[in-house]
Amino acid sequence: EDALVKVYSKLYSNADRMPAGVSQPLVKALSIDDVPILSLTLWGANYDGYQLRQIAGEVEHTIRQVPDVTETTVIGGQPREMRVVLSSTKLTAFGLSPDTIVQRLQAANARTQSGAFSEQNLEIRVDAGNLFTDAEDLAGVVLGVGSGRPVYLRDVADKIVDGPADPQNYALFGTTAASADGTLKDYPAVTITIAKRKGTNATDVANAVLKRVDEMRGVTLPADVHVTTTRNYGATAKAKSDELLKHLLLATLSVTVLVALFLGWRESGVVLLAIPVTLALTMAVFYLLGYTLNRVTLFALIFSIGILVDDAIVVVENMVRHFRMPANSRRPLSEVAVEAVAEVGNSTILATFTVVAAILPMAFVRGLMGPYMRPIPVGASLAMLFSLIVAFVVSPWAAMRLIGRKHLSGAQTLEPEKEGWLVRFYRRMMAALMRSERNRWMFLGAVALLLVAAAALVPLKMVLVKMLPFDNKSEFQVVLNMPDGTTLEQTTRVAQAFGSYLGQQAEVDNYQIYAGTSGPYNFNGLVRHYYLRHQPNQADIQV
């Protein structure tokens, strides 16, 4: 909204510099929700672009009725048009001009509300006028009066043609060697794109649209018209979310197993309990903030799993240590637990807020990447704060139940603490560093060397750095720009040559050519304004 206000303010402050006769600028706000999530391409060997356009119009009208569908667009084909070829001789004889005829046709092709009346407890609206439906309606328009009789359009027209408009663009569907019939051929096509409502599930909307299209088979949609789903972001979004959920579960189990190896399975159960409680609280705040469960928010949860268990591990480990102390063998477990948590409380709070201070500033990044990446620092920071609360409230309670329950009632505690192999290894390493100054400097130098080596990975291009992560979608786009002045037909022929080469590749399933118009744009096309490509020398190939 702030950007729109700034744009309007800048335009109106420079309105005096606009040439006379120029219309007011039109400003439209486009967001990620305007990117089509579903593209359906209609094609068939027995249909041309005009026929496919008529079928696509019926399909589009039905798709618009699907809940949570906000915008649909038909790309390609020739729309229906009634063209009037006037006779200059007849115009002169009746004293009419083409401008006058245009005005008469515009006035006749209108429907207005004339009034309303009530009958049988119903309000009935009355409309006057009618829209042209065929050439006969157009031919019967009265243009004026001549020699005491009305002059109709048919009287001054050589012919009235009801058919396809002149091609302003071309859309073609290309089959490849990987297609069902294995032939390389381009067919006239029409593509319908569907965008969803903000905040709705792309998978549910896409499935609902595809189900509605299947129901149209044999009714509105002829059986010999192929409907190919050339884009389905609902399916790709579900596949990616399922993969992230799998990694989320894998990360949780990995942390649990790691804790079980070093602390014990009862202690790992306490840490495991902290993970779903913390994630549930974080997702509840996500819901309150208006964040949806998408790839970015799921990544934030996966990213935070490794750090949100730190507080619980510190608390549980110190409780176990205190339980094993011989001095606490006769004390109540509740007192020992409170003392153990209080001992590491300040350091745990400091460590938690240190992590939050390192992550949270990323939420204040502005520009294009700010809103896109904001759920990561917000989610990770919230997870850390909730993990601190869980570590101080839930983890001690769980530790009392899981760790203390296996011993005798009353003041009985765990067996006295015994040093394991890990503690002995740690003591040996630290003793070597503490006894020798040379070892300490060597250790510090090794850490500094590793830091420099890690930082050098970026300038040496051993690690790629880019604004957005690589996306493994099953589609890509070829953008073709011919020299200015190239005709639409020549641009189409060049695009077909590219398509012919692409069709010979074994990895290509099909492709679509859009000449003189833009194809269904993606997020990259939204940023680069590919939806404004409507010149005869421009073409897109969707592969």
C-alpha positions as CSV (number, residue, x, y, z in Angstrom):
1,E,0.0,0.0,0.0
2,D,2.8,2.4,0.8
3,A,4.4,1.7,-2.6
4,L,1.0,2.4,-4.4
5,V,0.7,5.7,-2.5
6,K,4.2,6.7,-3.5
7,V,3.6,5.8,-7.2
8,Y,0.3,7.7,-7.4
9,S,2.0,10.7,-5.6
10,K,4.8,10.7,-8.1
11,L,2.5,10.4,-11.1
12,Y,0.1,13.2,-10.0
13,S,3.0,15.5,-9.1
14,N,4.2,15.2,-12.7
15,A,0.8,15.4,-14.4
16,D,1.6,18.8,-15.9
17,R,4.4,17.2,-17.9
18,M,2.1,14.7,-19.7
19,P,1.3,15.6,-23.3
20,A,-2.2,16.7,-24.2
21,G,-4.6,13.9,-25.1
22,V,-2.7,11.3,-23.1
23,S,-5.0,9.2,-20.9
24,Q,-4.4,8.9,-17.2
25,P,-1.8,6.3,-16.2
26,L,-3.3,3.0,-14.9
27,V,-1.5,1.6,-11.9
28,K,-2.1,-2.1,-11.0
29,A,-0.6,-3.9,-8.0
30,L,0.5,-7.4,-8.7
31,S,1.6,-9.9,-6.1
32,I,2.7,-13.6,-6.0
33,D,-1.0,-14.5,-5.7
34,D,-1.6,-13.2,-9.2
35,V,0.8,-15.8,-10.7
36,P,-1.2,-18.6,-12.3
37,I,-1.0,-21.8,-10.3
38,L,-2.7,-23.9,-13.0
39,S,-2.5,-23.8,-16.8
40,L,-4.7,-26.0,-19.0
41,T,-3.9,-26.1,-22.8
42,L,-6.7,-27.2,-25.1
43,W,-5.7,-28.6,-28.5
44,G,-6.9,-31.1,-31.0
45,A,-6.1,-32.3,-34.6
46,N,-9.7,-31.4,-35.8
47,Y,-9.9,-27.9,-34.3
48,D,-8.6,-24.5,-35.3
49,G,-7.8,-21.6,-33.0
50,Y,-11.3,-20.1,-33.5
51,Q,-13.1,-23.2,-32.5
52,L,-10.8,-23.8,-29.5
53,R,-11.4,-20.3,-28.3
54,Q,-15.2,-20.8,-28.2
55,I,-14.7,-24.0,-26.3
56,A,-12.2,-22.4,-23.9
57,G,-14.7,-19.6,-23.2
58,E,-17.3,-22.1,-22.0
59,V,-14.6,-23.9,-19.9
60,E,-13.4,-20.7,-18.4
61,H,-16.9,-19.7,-17.4
62,T,-17.3,-22.9,-15.5
63,I,-13.9,-22.7,-13.9
64,R,-14.7,-19.2,-12.6
65,Q,-17.4,-20.8,-10.4
66,V,-14.9,-22.9,-8.5
67,P,-14.4,-21.5,-5.0
68,D,-11.2,-19.5,-4.3
69,V,-10.5,-19.0,-8.0
70,T,-9.8,-15.2,-8.4
71,E,-8.7,-14.7,-12.0
72,T,-8.7,-16.7,-15.2
73,T,-7.2,-15.8,-18.5
74,V,-7.6,-17.2,-22.0
75,I,-4.4,-17.1,-24.1
76,G,-4.4,-17.7,-27.9
77,G,-7.0,-18.5,-30.5
78,Q,-9.1,-16.0,-32.5
79,P,-12.1,-14.5,-30.7
80,R,-15.4,-14.2,-32.4
81,E,-15.9,-11.1,-34.5
82,M,-18.6,-9.7,-36.8
83,R,-17.0,-7.7,-39.6
84,V,-19.0,-5.3,-41.7
85,V,-17.8,-4.5,-45.2
86,L,-19.4,-1.2,-46.3
87,S,-20.2,-0.1,-49.8
88,S,-18.9,3.4,-50.6
89,T,-21.5,3.8,-53.3
90,K,-24.4,2.9,-51.0
91,L,-23.1,5.1,-48.3
92,T,-23.0,8.1,-50.7
93,A,-26.5,7.3,-51.9
94,F,-28.0,7.3,-48.4
95,G,-25.8,10.2,-47.1
96,L,-24.2,8.2,-44.4
97,S,-20.6,8.0,-43.2
98,P,-18.7,5.2,-41.5
99,D,-18.4,7.3,-38.3
100,T,-22.2,7.6,-38.1
101,I,-22.6,3.9,-38.6
102,V,-20.2,3.2,-35.7
103,Q,-22.2,5.5,-33.4
104,R,-25.5,3.8,-34.4
105,L,-24.1,0.3,-33.8
106,Q,-22.7,1.3,-30.4
107,A,-26.0,2.7,-29.4
108,A,-27.9,-0.4,-30.6
109,N,-25.6,-2.9,-28.9
110,A,-26.5,-1.9,-25.4
111,R,-28.8,-3.2,-22.6
112,T,-29.9,-0.9,-19.8
113,Q,-32.1,-1.2,-16.8
114,S,-35.3,0.7,-17.5
115,G,-37.1,0.1,-14.2
116,A,-38.7,-2.4,-11.9
117,F,-42.1,-3.5,-10.6
118,S,-43.4,-5.7,-7.9
119,E,-45.5,-8.8,-8.5
120,Q,-46.4,-11.7,-6.2
121,N,-44.0,-10.4,-3.5
122,L,-41.1,-10.4,-6.0
123,E,-39.1,-7.4,-7.3
124,I,-38.8,-7.9,-11.1
125,R,-36.2,-5.8,-13.0
126,V,-37.0,-4.6,-16.5
127,D,-34.1,-4.3,-19.0
128,A,-34.4,-2.5,-22.3
129,G,-32.3,-3.2,-25.4
130,N,-30.4,-6.3,-26.5
131,L,-26.9,-7.3,-27.4
132,F,-25.9,-8.5,-30.8
133,T,-25.9,-12.3,-31.0
134,D,-25.5,-13.0,-34.7
135,A,-25.2,-11.3,-38.1
136,E,-29.0,-11.0,-38.5
137,D,-29.2,-8.8,-35.4
138,L,-26.4,-6.6,-36.8
139,A,-28.0,-6.4,-40.3
140,G,-31.3,-5.3,-38.8
141,V,-29.9,-2.2,-37.1
142,V,-31.7,1.0,-38.3
143,L,-29.2,3.6,-39.3
144,G,-31.5,6.4,-40.4
145,V,-34.4,7.2,-42.8
146,G,-34.1,7.6,-46.5
147,S,-37.0,8.3,-49.0
148,G,-39.5,7.8,-46.3
149,R,-38.3,4.3,-45.2
150,P,-35.8,3.1,-42.7
151,V,-32.3,2.4,-43.8
152,Y,-30.9,-0.8,-42.4
153,L,-27.2,-1.8,-42.1
154,R,-27.8,-4.5,-44.7
155,D,-28.7,-1.7,-47.2
156,V,-25.3,-0.1,-47.0
157,A,-23.1,-3.2,-46.4
158,D,-21.7,-5.5,-49.1
159,K,-21.4,-8.3,-46.6
160,I,-21.5,-9.0,-42.9
161,V,-19.0,-11.8,-41.8
162,D,-19.6,-13.6,-38.5
163,G,-16.4,-15.5,-37.8
164,P,-12.9,-15.4,-36.3
165,A,-11.1,-12.1,-35.9
166,D,-7.8,-11.4,-37.7
167,P,-4.9,-13.2,-35.8
168,Q,-3.3,-10.9,-33.3
169,N,-1.2,-13.7,-31.8
170,Y,-0.7,-17.4,-32.2
171,A,-0.7,-20.2,-29.6
172,L,0.6,-23.7,-30.6
173,F,0.9,-26.9,-28.8
174,G,3.9,-29.1,-29.8
175,T,4.1,-32.8,-29.4
176,T,7.4,-34.5,-29.1
177,A,9.0,-37.9,-29.4
178,A,8.1,-38.5,-25.8
179,S,4.4,-37.9,-26.5
180,A,1.9,-40.6,-26.6
181,D,1.8,-40.8,-30.5
182,G,5.6,-40.1,-30.8
183,T,5.1,-37.5,-33.6
184,L,6.6,-34.1,-33.9
185,K,3.9,-31.6,-34.8
186,D,2.5,-28.3,-33.8
187,Y,-1.3,-27.9,-33.3
188,P,-3.4,-24.8,-32.8
189,A,-4.0,-24.4,-29.0
190,V,-5.6,-22.2,-26.4
191,T,-4.4,-22.0,-22.8
192,I,-6.5,-21.2,-19.8
193,T,-4.6,-19.9,-16.7
194,I,-6.1,-19.9,-13.2
195,A,-4.9,-17.9,-10.2
196,K,-6.0,-18.6,-6.6
197,R,-7.2,-16.4,-3.8
198,K,-4.6,-15.1,-1.3
199,G,-4.1,-17.4,1.7
200,T,-5.9,-20.5,0.1
201,N,-4.3,-23.9,-0.5
202,A,-3.0,-24.1,-4.0
203,T,-3.3,-27.9,-4.0
204,D,-7.0,-27.9,-3.1
205,V,-7.8,-25.2,-5.7
206,A,-5.9,-27.0,-8.5
207,N,-7.6,-30.3,-7.7
208,A,-11.0,-28.7,-7.5
209,V,-10.5,-27.1,-11.0
210,L,-9.2,-30.3,-12.5
211,K,-12.2,-32.2,-11.1
212,R,-14.6,-29.6,-12.6
213,V,-12.9,-29.9,-16.0
214,D,-13.2,-33.7,-15.9
215,E,-16.9,-33.3,-15.2
216,M,-17.3,-31.3,-18.4
217,R,-16.0,-34.1,-20.6
218,G,-18.6,-35.1,-23.2
219,V,-20.9,-32.2,-22.1
220,T,-19.3,-28.8,-22.8
221,L,-15.9,-30.2,-23.6
222,P,-15.8,-32.5,-26.7
223,A,-14.2,-35.9,-26.3
224,D,-11.6,-35.3,-29.0
225,V,-10.3,-32.1,-27.5
226,H,-7.1,-32.7,-25.5
227,V,-6.7,-30.9,-22.2
228,T,-3.1,-31.0,-21.2
229,T,-2.1,-29.7,-17.7
230,T,1.0,-27.6,-18.7
231,R,1.4,-26.2,-15.2
232,N,0.2,-27.4,-11.8
233,Y,1.8,-25.6,-8.9
234,G,-0.6,-27.3,-6.6
235,A,1.1,-30.6,-7.3
236,T,4.6,-29.2,-7.0
237,A,3.7,-27.3,-3.8
238,K,2.4,-30.5,-2.3
239,A,5.5,-32.5,-3.3
240,K,7.8,-29.9,-1.8
241,S,5.8,-29.5,1.4
242,D,5.7,-33.3,1.8
243,E,9.5,-33.4,1.3
244,L,10.0,-30.6,3.9
245,L,7.7,-32.4,6.3
246,K,9.8,-35.5,5.8
247,H,12.9,-33.6,6.6
248,L,11.2,-32.1,9.6
249,L,10.4,-35.5,11.0
250,L,13.9,-36.7,10.1
251,A,15.5,-33.8,11.9
252,T,13.4,-34.5,15.0
253,L,14.3,-38.2,15.0
254,S,18.0,-37.4,14.4
255,V,18.1,-35.0,17.4
256,T,16.3,-37.5,19.6
257,V,18.7,-40.4,18.6
258,L,21.7,-38.2,19.2
259,V,20.5,-37.2,22.6
260,A,19.7,-40.8,23.5
261,L,23.3,-41.9,22.6
262,F,24.9,-39.4,24.9
263,L,22.4,-38.9,27.7
264,G,20.1,-41.9,27.6
265,W,16.7,-42.8,26.2
266,R,14.7,-41.4,29.1
267,E,16.5,-38.1,28.8
268,S,16.0,-38.1,25.0
269,G,12.2,-38.6,25.6
270,V,12.2,-35.3,27.6
271,V,14.0,-33.5,24.8
272,L,11.7,-35.1,22.2
273,L,8.7,-33.8,24.1
274,A,10.0,-30.2,23.9
275,I,10.1,-30.3,20.0
276,P,6.4,-30.7,19.2
277,V,5.3,-28.4,22.0
278,T,7.6,-25.6,20.8
279,L,6.7,-26.1,17.1
280,A,3.0,-26.1,18.0
281,L,3.3,-22.8,19.8
282,T,5.4,-21.3,16.9
283,M,2.8,-22.4,14.3
284,A,0.0,-20.9,16.4
285,V,1.8,-17.5,16.3
286,F,2.3,-18.1,12.5
287,Y,-1.4,-18.4,12.2
288,L,-2.1,-15.2,14.2
289,L,0.5,-13.3,12.1
290,G,-1.2,-14.4,8.9
291,Y,1.6,-16.7,7.7
292,T,0.6,-19.7,5.7
293,L,2.3,-23.1,5.9
294,N,4.5,-22.9,2.8
295,R,8.1,-23.7,1.9
296,V,9.6,-20.7,3.6
297,T,7.8,-21.2,6.9
298,L,8.5,-24.9,6.9
299,F,12.1,-24.2,6.3
300,A,12.0,-21.8,9.3
301,L,10.7,-24.7,11.4
302,I,13.4,-27.1,10.2
303,F,16.1,-24.5,10.7
304,S,15.0,-23.9,14.2
305,I,14.8,-27.6,15.3
306,G,18.6,-27.8,15.7
307,I,18.7,-24.8,18.0
308,L,15.4,-25.0,19.9
309,V,16.5,-28.2,21.6
310,D,19.6,-26.6,23.1
311,D,17.7,-25.1,26.1
312,A,16.0,-28.4,26.9
313,I,19.3,-30.4,26.6
314,V,21.1,-28.0,28.9
315,V,18.3,-28.2,31.5
316,V,17.9,-31.9,31.3
317,E,21.6,-32.6,31.4
318,N,22.1,-30.5,34.5
319,M,19.1,-32.1,36.2
320,V,20.5,-35.6,35.5
321,R,23.9,-34.5,36.9
322,H,22.3,-33.2,40.1
323,F,20.2,-36.4,40.4
324,R,23.4,-38.4,40.3
325,M,25.2,-36.4,42.9
326,P,25.7,-38.4,46.2
327,A,24.9,-35.3,48.2
328,N,21.4,-35.3,46.7
329,S,20.6,-38.9,47.3
330,R,18.2,-38.2,50.2
331,R,16.7,-34.9,49.1
332,P,13.3,-34.7,47.4
333,L,13.5,-34.7,43.6
334,S,11.5,-31.6,43.3
335,E,14.0,-29.5,45.3
336,V,16.9,-31.0,43.3
337,A,15.1,-30.2,40.0
338,V,14.5,-26.6,41.0
339,E,18.1,-26.2,42.1
340,A,19.4,-27.7,38.9
341,V,17.3,-25.5,36.6
342,A,18.2,-22.4,38.6
343,E,21.9,-23.1,38.3
344,V,21.8,-22.9,34.5
345,G,18.9,-20.5,34.2
346,N,20.9,-17.3,33.6
347,S,23.3,-18.8,31.1
348,T,20.4,-20.4,29.2
349,I,18.5,-17.1,29.0
350,L,21.6,-15.3,27.8
351,A,22.3,-17.9,25.1
352,T,18.7,-17.9,23.9
353,F,18.6,-14.1,23.5
354,T,22.0,-14.1,21.9
355,V,20.7,-16.4,19.1
356,V,17.6,-14.2,18.8
357,A,19.7,-11.1,18.5
358,A,21.7,-12.7,15.7
359,I,18.7,-13.9,13.7
360,L,16.0,-11.3,14.3
361,P,17.6,-8.4,12.4
362,M,17.0,-10.3,9.1
363,A,13.3,-9.6,9.6
364,F,13.9,-5.9,9.0
365,V,15.4,-6.3,5.5
366,R,13.5,-4.2,3.0
367,G,13.0,-4.5,-0.7
368,L,12.0,-7.6,-2.7
369,M,13.6,-10.2,-0.4
370,G,12.3,-8.7,2.9
371,P,8.7,-10.0,2.9
372,Y,9.7,-13.2,1.1
373,M,12.3,-14.2,3.8
374,R,10.7,-12.6,6.9
375,P,9.1,-15.8,8.1
376,I,12.5,-17.4,8.7
377,P,13.9,-14.9,11.3
378,V,10.4,-14.4,12.8
379,G,9.8,-18.2,13.1
380,A,13.3,-19.0,14.3
381,S,13.2,-16.2,16.9
382,L,9.7,-17.3,18.2
383,A,10.8,-20.9,18.3
384,M,13.9,-20.0,20.5
385,L,11.7,-17.9,22.9
386,F,9.1,-20.7,23.2
387,S,11.9,-23.3,23.6
388,L,13.2,-21.3,26.6
389,I,9.7,-21.3,28.2
390,V,9.3,-25.0,27.5
391,A,12.8,-25.7,28.9
392,F,11.9,-24.0,32.2
393,V,8.3,-25.2,32.5
394,V,7.7,-28.4,30.5
395,S,11.1,-30.1,30.5
396,P,11.6,-30.1,34.3
397,W,8.1,-31.6,34.7
398,A,8.7,-34.2,32.1
399,A,12.1,-35.0,33.6
400,M,10.5,-35.6,37.0
401,R,8.1,-38.1,35.4
402,L,10.4,-39.9,33.0
403,I,13.8,-39.9,34.9
404,G,12.7,-39.9,38.5
405,R,9.9,-42.4,38.2
406,K,12.1,-45.5,37.7
407,H,13.6,-45.2,41.2
408,L,12.2,-45.8,44.6
409,S,9.6,-43.4,45.9
410,G,10.5,-40.7,48.3
411,A,14.1,-39.4,48.2
412,Q,15.7,-42.1,46.2
413,T,17.7,-40.8,43.1
414,L,19.8,-42.1,40.3
415,E,23.0,-44.0,40.9
416,P,26.1,-41.9,41.6
417,E,27.6,-40.2,38.5
418,K,30.3,-42.2,36.7
419,E,32.6,-40.7,34.0
420,G,32.0,-42.1,30.6
421,W,34.3,-42.3,27.6
422,L,33.2,-38.9,26.3
423,V,34.0,-37.2,29.6
424,R,37.4,-38.8,29.8
425,F,38.2,-37.8,26.2
426,Y,37.1,-34.2,26.9
427,R,39.2,-34.0,30.0
428,R,42.3,-35.3,28.1
429,M,41.8,-32.7,25.3
430,M,41.2,-29.8,27.7
431,A,44.1,-30.8,29.9
432,A,46.5,-30.7,26.9
433,L,45.3,-27.2,26.0
434,M,45.5,-25.9,29.6
435,R,49.0,-27.1,30.3
436,S,50.7,-25.9,27.1
437,E,50.6,-22.3,25.8
438,R,51.9,-23.6,22.4
439,N,48.9,-26.0,22.1
440,R,46.5,-23.1,22.9
441,W,48.0,-20.9,20.1
442,M,47.9,-23.8,17.7
443,F,44.3,-24.5,18.5
444,L,43.4,-20.8,18.0
445,G,45.3,-20.7,14.7
446,A,43.5,-23.8,13.5
447,V,40.1,-22.2,14.3
448,A,41.1,-19.0,12.5
449,L,42.3,-20.9,9.5
450,L,39.0,-22.8,9.3
451,L,37.1,-19.5,9.5
452,V,39.1,-18.0,6.6
453,A,38.7,-21.2,4.6
454,A,34.9,-21.1,5.1
455,A,34.7,-17.5,4.1
456,A,36.9,-18.1,1.0
457,L,34.3,-20.6,-0.4
458,V,32.2,-17.7,-1.8
459,P,34.9,-15.7,-3.7
460,L,36.4,-18.9,-5.0
461,K,32.9,-19.8,-6.3
462,M,33.0,-23.2,-4.6
463,V,29.6,-22.2,-3.1
464,L,27.0,-20.5,-5.3
465,V,25.3,-17.5,-3.9
466,K,22.0,-16.3,-5.4
467,M,18.9,-14.4,-4.3
468,L,16.6,-17.3,-4.5
469,P,17.3,-21.1,-4.2
470,F,17.3,-23.3,-7.3
471,D,13.9,-24.6,-8.1
472,N,13.6,-28.0,-9.6
473,K,10.3,-27.5,-11.5
474,S,9.4,-29.6,-14.6
475,E,9.2,-26.6,-16.8
476,F,11.3,-23.8,-18.2
477,Q,10.7,-20.8,-20.5
478,V,12.5,-19.7,-23.7
479,V,12.0,-16.0,-24.3
480,L,12.4,-15.0,-28.0
481,N,12.9,-11.3,-29.1
482,M,13.1,-10.7,-32.8
483,P,14.3,-7.4,-34.3
484,D,11.8,-4.5,-34.2
485,G,9.5,-4.6,-37.2
486,T,9.4,-8.4,-37.6
487,T,6.0,-9.6,-38.5
488,L,3.9,-11.9,-36.3
489,E,4.1,-14.7,-38.9
490,Q,7.9,-14.6,-39.1
491,T,8.2,-14.6,-35.3
492,T,6.0,-17.6,-35.2
493,R,8.1,-19.5,-37.8
494,V,11.3,-18.8,-35.8
495,A,9.6,-20.0,-32.6
496,Q,8.4,-23.1,-34.4
497,A,12.0,-23.8,-35.5
498,F,13.1,-23.6,-31.9
499,G,10.2,-25.8,-30.9
500,S,11.1,-28.4,-33.5
501,Y,14.6,-28.7,-32.0
502,L,13.2,-28.9,-28.5
503,G,10.8,-31.6,-29.6
504,Q,13.7,-33.8,-30.6
505,Q,15.1,-33.9,-27.1
506,A,14.2,-37.0,-25.1
507,E,13.6,-35.1,-21.9
508,V,11.0,-32.8,-23.4
509,D,7.4,-34.0,-22.9
510,N,5.7,-31.1,-24.8
511,Y,6.0,-27.4,-25.4
512,Q,3.8,-24.5,-26.1
513,I,4.5,-21.5,-28.4
514,Y,3.0,-18.1,-27.7
515,A,3.8,-15.6,-30.5
516,G,2.6,-12.0,-30.2
517,T,1.5,-12.6,-26.6
518,S,3.0,-13.6,-23.3
519,G,2.7,-17.2,-22.0
520,P,1.6,-18.1,-18.5
521,Y,4.1,-16.2,-16.4
522,N,5.8,-17.4,-13.3
523,F,7.3,-15.6,-10.3
524,N,10.4,-14.7,-12.5
525,G,8.0,-13.4,-15.2
526,L,6.2,-11.4,-12.5
527,V,9.4,-9.7,-11.5
528,R,10.6,-9.2,-15.0
529,H,7.1,-8.0,-16.3
530,Y,6.9,-10.7,-19.0
531,Y,3.1,-10.4,-18.9
532,L,3.5,-7.1,-20.8
533,R,5.0,-8.9,-23.9
534,H,2.4,-8.4,-26.6
535,Q,4.4,-7.2,-29.6
536,P,4.5,-9.1,-32.9
537,N,8.3,-9.6,-32.6
538,Q,8.1,-11.3,-29.2
539,A,7.4,-14.9,-28.5
540,D,7.6,-17.3,-25.5
541,I,8.2,-21.0,-25.6
542,Q,6.9,-22.9,-22.5
543,V,8.7,-26.3,-22.2
